[in-house]
Amino acid sequence: MKIPLGLWEGSTENATLVSMLLADLVDRGLDPSQAILFVIDGGKALRRGI
């Protein structure tokens, strides 16, 4: 089962938008000191943002 954690609108996918998305997840309780597995579609902006 897939559960969306957030949705952010932008004109394009870029590293800044991805960084904002991740910062919001941390603000909402995601613990960055824990191991996190990221599965991405190969987008360069996602890789840079992570």
Secondary structure, DSSP 8 states (H G I E B T S, - for coil): ----------SS--HHHHHHHHHHHHHTT--TTS-------S-HHHHHH-
